[in-house]
Amino acid sequence: QVQLVESGGGLVQAGGSLTLSCVGSGSIFSDNVMGWYRQAPGKQRELVAHITPGENTNYADSVKGRFTISRDNAKKTVYLQMNSLKPEDTAVYYCNALNVISRINSWGQGTQVTVSS
């Protein structure tokens, strides 16, 4: 299992940018599909983006063209660069790791992102 710690959340005005980071430990980081999910108050947790070990990426339609996911296996870190932020991006953002060999799913504790209008 991977232990995940997110950072980089905060309060930003609409149109601004933030970069989230998620550092992993305890497993072979490169064996994991890494993802960012978010959960707004009263809503279900949803996928924002994920990146495979081969660095193929997938994005939710709502963030395409604004968010970029990337990974640095040497640093055991996955990033989410968020540009042109909107109030509807306000949520707790969670880092996720899915090991492609063991299928073990791991979650971070979440980081709050608040976008003011």
C-alpha positions as a Python dict, from the first residue, in 0.01 Angstrom:
ca = {
    (1, 'Q'): (0, 0, 0),
    (2, 'V'): (112, 355, -74),
    (3, 'Q'): (97, 628, 188),
    (4, 'L'): (0, 957, 24),
    (5, 'V'): (34, 1314, 150),
    (6, 'E'): (-118, 1603, -44),
    (7, 'S'): (-21, 1968, -25),
    (8, 'G'): (-73, 2291, -214),
    (9, 'G'): (-438, 2363, -153),
    (10, 'G'): (-563, 2703, -49),
    (11, 'L'): (-780, 3001, -131),
    (12, 'V'): (-752, 3162, -473),
    (13, 'Q'): (-955, 3406, -677),
    (14, 'A'): (-1137, 3295, -989),
    (15, 'G'): (-900, 3290, -1283),
    (16, 'G'): (-605, 3210, -1062),
    (17, 'S'): (-380, 2906, -1043),
    (18, 'L'): (-272, 2648, -789),
    (19, 'T'): (-46, 2344, -803),
    (20, 'L'): (-125, 2044, -588),
    (21, 'S'): (142, 1792, -497),
    (22, 'C'): (110, 1439, -365),
    (23, 'V'): (409, 1254, -227),
    (24, 'G'): (394, 876, -197),
    (25, 'S'): (585, 629, 16),
    (26, 'G'): (577, 263, 111),
    (27, 'S'): (541, 105, -230),
    (28, 'I'): (693, 109, -574),
    (29, 'F'): (548, 440, -690),
    (30, 'S'): (594, 366, -1058),
    (31, 'D'): (363, 61, -1035),
    (32, 'N'): (66, 286, -960),
    (33, 'V'): (-190, 468, -1166),
    (34, 'M'): (-198, 805, -990),
    (35, 'G'): (-514, 1011, -980),
    (36, 'W'): (-666, 1325, -842),
    (37, 'Y'): (-1027, 1321, -728),
    (38, 'R'): (-1237, 1592, -572),
    (39, 'Q'): (-1545, 1613, -355),
    (40, 'A'): (-1754, 1924, -314),
    (41, 'P'): (-1999, 1963, -25),
    (42, 'G'): (-2309, 1756, -84),
    (43, 'K'): (-2166, 1591, -394),
    (44, 'Q'): (-2007, 1259, -474),
    (45, 'R'): (-1634, 1224, -513),
    (46, 'E'): (-1540, 1254, -880),
    (47, 'L'): (-1234, 1183, -1088),
    (48, 'V'): (-1044, 1494, -1196),
    (49, 'A'): (-750, 1336, -1376),
    (50, 'H'): (-530, 1032, -1374),
    (51, 'I'): (-192, 934, -1514),
    (52, 'T'): (-76, 581, -1583),
    (53, 'P'): (272, 438, -1522),
    (54, 'G'): (332, 497, -1894),
    (55, 'E'): (222, 861, -1846),
    (56, 'N'): (-101, 834, -2041),
    (57, 'T'): (-343, 1089, -1902),
    (58, 'N'): (-718, 1124, -1874),
    (59, 'Y'): (-919, 1428, -1761),
    (60, 'A'): (-1273, 1505, -1662),
    (61, 'D'): (-1446, 1713, -1928),
    (62, 'S'): (-1493, 1996, -1678),
    (63, 'V'): (-1117, 2047, -1637),
    (64, 'K'): (-982, 1968, -1985),
    (65, 'G'): (-760, 2246, -2111),
    (66, 'R'): (-726, 2400, -1764),
    (67, 'F'): (-568, 2128, -1548),
    (68, 'T'): (-254, 1925, -1612),
    (69, 'I'): (-150, 1611, -1426),
    (70, 'S'): (211, 1497, -1421),
    (71, 'R'): (432, 1261, -1225),
    (72, 'D'): (794, 1236, -1117),
    (73, 'N'): (864, 874, -1024),
    (74, 'A'): (1210, 955, -891),
    (75, 'K'): (1051, 1195, -640),
    (76, 'K'): (747, 969, -589),
    (77, 'T'): (531, 1271, -656),
    (78, 'V'): (227, 1347, -868),
    (79, 'Y'): (123, 1702, -946),
    (80, 'L'): (-196, 1873, -1052),
    (81, 'Q'): (-144, 2212, -1213),
    (82, 'M'): (-473, 2400, -1205),
    (83, 'N'): (-517, 2712, -1416),
    (84, 'S'): (-814, 2938, -1488),
    (85, 'L'): (-979, 2822, -1170),
    (86, 'K'): (-1353, 2863, -1130),
    (87, 'P'): (-1571, 2876, -818),
    (88, 'E'): (-1713, 2538, -918),
    (89, 'D'): (-1365, 2390, -875),
    (90, 'T'): (-1402, 2443, -500),
    (91, 'A'): (-1370, 2105, -329),
    (92, 'V'): (-1149, 1881, -122),
    (93, 'Y'): (-895, 1729, -359),
    (94, 'Y'): (-774, 1376, -290),
    (95, 'C'): (-474, 1193, -427),
    (96, 'N'): (-523, 828, -524),
    (97, 'A'): (-290, 544, -609),
    (98, 'L'): (-403, 222, -775),
    (99, 'N'): (-136, -44, -791),
    (100, 'V'): (-160, -213, -1130),
    (101, 'I'): (-14, -539, -994),
    (102, 'S'): (-182, -585, -655),
    (103, 'R'): (-490, -369, -734),
    (104, 'I'): (-453, -210, -390),
    (105, 'N'): (-619, 132, -382),
    (106, 'S'): (-476, 405, -156),
    (107, 'W'): (-602, 754, -67),
    (108, 'G'): (-449, 1066, 77),
    (109, 'Q'): (-615, 1274, 346),
    (110, 'G'): (-725, 1549, 108),
    (111, 'T'): (-644, 1916, 62),
    (112, 'Q'): (-899, 2196, 43),
    (113, 'V'): (-917, 2416, -266),
    (114, 'T'): (-1144, 2719, -245),
    (115, 'V'): (-1201, 2948, -543),
    (116, 'S'): (-1368, 3280, -470),
    (117, 'S'): (-1570, 3468, -729),
}
